[in-house]
Structures are given as structure tokens and as C-alpha cells.
Amino acid sequence: MNFETVGPRFAAGAGLLAILPVLVYGVSDSVVAGIVSAVNVAIIIGSLYIAMAPIDESNDDHHGNGTAS
């Protein structure tokens, strides 16, 4: 796989692999800390996935000058 062809949203989704060490930590050390860590990883990856979404090209600028009035 060529890295130039991988989309940013796919790369953000690949960050879900960070859940694996968190699950190991939660099972082996502290279950509560593992759950909190897993939720944190999910929030971060979800935020990155949304932030890397394609930008809508439509523009609601009815004035045509690009400034707010």
C-alpha cells in the first residue's frame, strides 16, 4: 500500500489500533483505568476522524464579496 494513496480519514481510523494496548492495560492492571483510557482514545480518534472529513465546497456567501456583514 502506498502512503500517498491513503486518505486522512483512513489514517485516523487506523488510530483505533491504539485501543489494543489500552485493553491489555485494562485487563492486566486496572479495569477502571482501562475503561477510562479506552473512552479517551475513542474520543480522540473520533475527533480526528471528524476533523479530517472532506470540506464541503458549497459556500453560502450570498453577497459575493467574502466578508461578513
N, CA and C atoms as an extended XYZ file, in Angstrom:
207
Properties=species:S:1:pos:R:3:atomname:S:1:resname:S:1:resid:I:1 pbc="F F F"
N         0.849       -1.159        0.000 N   MET     1
C         0.000        0.000        0.000 CA  MET     1
C         0.905        1.236        0.000 C   MET     1
N         0.596        2.163       -0.872 N   ASN     2
C         1.340        3.406       -0.989 CA  ASN     2
C         0.724        4.440       -0.051 C   ASN     2
N         1.556        5.105        0.756 N   PHE     3
C         1.029        6.050        1.734 CA  PHE     3
C         0.419        7.286        1.097 C   PHE     3
N         0.799        7.601       -0.123 N   GLU     4
C         0.227        8.764       -0.792 CA  GLU     4
C        -1.233        8.535       -1.187 C   GLU     4
N        -1.629        7.287       -1.323 N   THR     5
C        -2.996        6.979       -1.726 CA  THR     5
C        -3.932        6.769       -0.538 C   THR     5
N        -3.382        6.730        0.657 N   VAL     6
C        -4.204        6.527        1.856 CA  VAL     6
C        -4.818        7.862        2.250 C   VAL     6
N        -6.128        7.868        2.400 N   GLY     7
C        -6.820        9.091        2.794 CA  GLY     7
C        -6.604        9.404        4.264 C   GLY     7
N        -6.733       10.666        4.635 N   PRO     8
C        -6.527       11.035        6.033 CA  PRO     8
C        -7.544       10.423        6.983 C   PRO     8
N        -8.763       10.219        6.501 N   ARG     9
C        -9.772        9.608        7.377 CA  ARG     9
C        -9.439        8.147        7.639 C   ARG     9
N        -8.855        7.464        6.648 N   PHE    10
C        -8.428        6.078        6.855 CA  PHE    10
C        -7.289        6.034        7.870 C   PHE    10
N        -6.387        6.983        7.760 N   ALA    11
C        -5.271        7.043        8.709 CA  ALA    11
C        -5.772        7.301       10.124 C   ALA    11
N        -6.759        8.168       10.270 N   ALA    12
C        -7.335        8.419       11.593 CA  ALA    12
C        -8.027        7.161       12.117 C   ALA    12
N        -8.703        6.446       11.223 N   GLY    13
C        -9.347        5.198       11.622 CA  GLY    13
C        -8.345        4.143       12.048 C   GLY    13
N        -7.174        4.165       11.427 N   ALA    14
C        -6.130        3.221       11.819 CA  ALA    14
C        -5.641        3.495       13.230 C   ALA    14
N        -5.906        4.694       13.722 N   GLY    15
C        -5.556        5.020       15.100 CA  GLY    15
C        -6.328        4.197       16.105 C   GLY    15
N        -7.382        3.541       15.662 N   LEU    16
C        -8.133        2.659       16.562 CA  LEU    16
C        -7.274        1.493       17.048 C   LEU    16
N        -6.160        1.265       16.377 N   LEU    17
C        -5.240        0.232       16.856 CA  LEU    17
C        -4.682        0.587       18.229 C   LEU    17
N        -4.788        1.856       18.617 N   ALA    18
C        -4.344        2.269       19.948 CA  ALA    18
C        -5.220        1.674       21.043 C   ALA    18
N        -6.374        1.167       20.682 N   ILE    19
C        -7.265        0.534       21.665 CA  ILE    19
C        -6.643       -0.765       22.202 C   ILE    19
N        -5.878       -1.452       21.369 N   LEU    20
C        -5.324       -2.748       21.791 CA  LEU    20
C        -4.446       -2.649       23.037 C   LEU    20
N        -3.438       -1.761       23.077 N   PRO    21
C        -2.654       -1.677       24.319 CA  PRO    21
C        -3.478       -1.189       25.511 C   PRO    21
N        -4.479       -0.369       25.246 N   VAL    22
C        -5.339        0.104       26.337 CA  VAL    22
C        -6.118       -1.066       26.924 C   VAL    22
N        -6.618       -1.942       26.062 N   LEU    23
C        -7.344       -3.111       26.556 CA  LEU    23
C        -6.432       -4.033       27.366 C   LEU    23
N        -5.205       -4.213       26.896 N   VAL    24
C        -4.252       -5.038       27.649 CA  VAL    24
C        -3.984       -4.411       29.007 C   VAL    24
N        -3.810       -3.089       29.033 N   TYR    25
C        -3.595       -2.381       30.294 CA  TYR    25
C        -4.803       -2.546       31.217 C   TYR    25
N        -5.994       -2.427       30.661 N   GLY    26
C        -7.195       -2.546       31.476 CA  GLY    26
C        -7.381       -3.929       32.064 C   GLY    26
N        -7.019       -4.944       31.303 N   VAL    27
C        -7.179       -6.322       31.788 CA  VAL    27
C        -6.097       -6.671       32.801 C   VAL    27
N        -4.869       -6.196       32.551 N   SER    28
C        -3.759       -6.627       33.399 CA  SER    28
C        -3.556       -5.767       34.639 C   SER    28
N        -3.950       -4.498       34.597 N   ASP    29
C        -3.635       -3.622       35.727 CA  ASP    29
C        -4.902       -3.135       36.431 C   ASP    29
N        -5.586       -2.186       35.849 N   SER    30
C        -6.755       -1.601       36.492 CA  SER    30
C        -7.896       -1.534       35.483 C   SER    30
N        -8.987       -2.181       35.789 N   VAL    31
C       -10.121       -2.226       34.872 CA  VAL    31
C       -10.720       -0.835       34.684 C   VAL    31
N       -10.869       -0.083       35.769 N   VAL    32
C       -11.460        1.254       35.676 CA  VAL    32
C       -10.558        2.171       34.847 C   VAL    32
N        -9.267        2.137       35.101 N   ALA    33
C        -8.336        2.961       34.333 CA  ALA    33
C        -8.331        2.537       32.866 C   ALA    33
N        -8.463        1.269       32.602 N   GLY    34
C        -8.526        0.779       31.226 CA  GLY    34
C        -9.765        1.281       30.507 C   GLY    34
N       -10.898        1.297       31.192 N   ILE    35
C       -12.140        1.798       30.591 CA  ILE    35
C       -12.038        3.284       30.301 C   ILE    35
N       -11.524        4.043       31.272 N   VAL    36
C       -11.363        5.488       31.073 CA  VAL    36
C       -10.395        5.768       29.930 C   VAL    36
N        -9.308        5.034       29.868 N   SER    37
C        -8.336        5.210       28.792 CA  SER    37
C        -8.940        4.856       27.437 C   SER    37
N        -9.726        3.790       27.380 N   ALA    38
C       -10.360        3.391       26.119 CA  ALA    38
C       -11.351        4.453       25.644 C   ALA    38
N       -12.098        5.032       26.570 N   VAL    39
C       -13.032        6.102       26.203 CA  VAL    39
C       -12.252        7.308       25.680 C   VAL    39
N       -11.156        7.648       26.332 N   ASN    40
C       -10.338        8.771       25.877 CA  ASN    40
C        -9.788        8.537       24.473 C   ASN    40
N        -9.301        7.338       24.214 N   VAL    41
C        -8.781        7.019       22.877 CA  VAL    41
C        -9.900        7.109       21.849 C   VAL    41
N       -11.074        6.613       22.185 N   ALA    42
C       -12.200        6.663       21.248 CA  ALA    42
C       -12.606        8.110       20.949 C   ALA    42
N       -12.598        8.969       21.963 N   ILE    43
C       -12.946       10.380       21.752 CA  ILE    43
C       -11.912       11.053       20.854 C   ILE    43
N       -10.645       10.795       21.102 N   ILE    44
C        -9.592       11.411       20.294 CA  ILE    44
C        -9.666       10.942       18.851 C   ILE    44
N        -9.817        9.640       18.638 N   ILE    45
C        -9.877        9.109       17.274 CA  ILE    45
C       -11.137        9.604       16.573 C   ILE    45
N       -12.261        9.654       17.277 N   GLY    46
C       -13.488       10.181       16.680 CA  GLY    46
C       -13.346       11.640       16.276 C   GLY    46
N       -12.690       12.415       17.115 N   SER    47
C       -12.463       13.825       16.801 CA  SER    47
C       -11.569       13.984       15.575 C   SER    47
N       -10.513       13.192       15.502 N   LEU    48
C        -9.631       13.247       14.329 CA  LEU    48
C       -10.370       12.823       13.065 C   LEU    48
N       -11.211       11.808       13.174 N   TYR    49
C       -11.965       11.333       12.021 CA  TYR    49
C       -12.894       12.420       11.495 C   TYR    49
N       -13.564       13.112       12.404 N   ILE    50
C       -14.464       14.203       12.005 CA  ILE    50
C       -13.670       15.389       11.461 C   ILE    50
N       -12.557       15.712       12.112 N   ALA    51
C       -11.751       16.859       11.687 CA  ALA    51
C       -11.149       16.652       10.302 C   ALA    51
N       -10.907       15.406        9.925 N   MET    52
C       -10.294       15.117        8.633 CA  MET    52
C       -11.319       14.822        7.547 C   MET    52
N       -12.572       15.133        7.811 N   ALA    53
C       -13.628       14.920        6.816 CA  ALA    53
C       -13.430       15.880        5.650 C   ALA    53
N       -13.858       15.487        4.470 N   PRO    54
C       -13.756       16.388        3.321 CA  PRO    54
C       -14.553       17.668        3.572 C   PRO    54
N       -14.029       18.759        3.077 N   ILE    55
C       -14.689       20.059        3.244 CA  ILE    55
C       -15.719       20.224        2.141 C   ILE    55
N       -16.917       20.661        2.536 N   ASP    56
C       -17.971       20.914        1.571 CA  ASP    56
C       -17.605       22.154        0.752 C   ASP    56
N       -17.646       22.053       -0.548 N   GLU    57
C       -17.239       23.145       -1.425 CA  GLU    57
C       -18.305       24.219       -1.570 C   GLU    57
N       -19.530       23.941       -1.166 N   SER    58
C       -20.575       24.944       -1.313 CA  SER    58
C       -20.329       26.083       -0.341 C   SER    58
N       -20.696       27.276       -0.763 N   ASN    59
C       -20.490       28.462        0.053 CA  ASN    59
C       -21.806       29.223        0.120 C   ASN    59
N       -22.220       29.559        1.304 N   ASP    60
C       -23.479       30.247        1.493 CA  ASP    60
C       -23.313       31.767        1.448 C   ASP    60
N       -22.242       32.258        0.855 N   ASP    61
C       -21.983       33.688        0.751 CA  ASP    61
C       -22.849       34.266       -0.368 C   ASP    61
N       -23.925       34.938        0.006 N   HIS    62
C       -24.852       35.484       -0.975 CA  HIS    62
C       -24.420       36.854       -1.479 C   HIS    62
N       -23.470       37.466       -0.809 N   HIS    63
C       -23.026       38.801       -1.195 CA  HIS    63
C       -21.916       38.740       -2.245 C   HIS    63
N       -21.188       37.662       -2.282 N   GLY    64
C       -20.154       37.500       -3.284 CA  GLY    64
C       -18.838       38.199       -2.958 C   GLY    64
N       -18.741       38.879       -1.824 N   ASN    65
C       -17.502       39.558       -1.518 CA  ASN    65
C       -16.676       38.844       -0.453 C   ASN    65
N       -17.184       37.810        0.128 N   GLY    66
C       -16.423       37.014        1.070 CA  GLY    66
C       -16.299       37.614        2.454 C   GLY    66
N       -16.971       38.687        2.725 N   THR    67
C       -16.897       39.297        4.046 CA  THR    67
C       -18.232       39.147        4.764 C   THR    67
N       -18.140       39.137        6.054 N   ALA    68
C       -19.358       39.032        6.862 CA  ALA    68
C       -19.987       40.416        7.003 C   ALA    68
N       -21.300       40.462        7.033 N   SER    69
C       -21.961       41.769        7.201 CA  SER    69
C       -22.843       41.766        8.417 C   SER    69
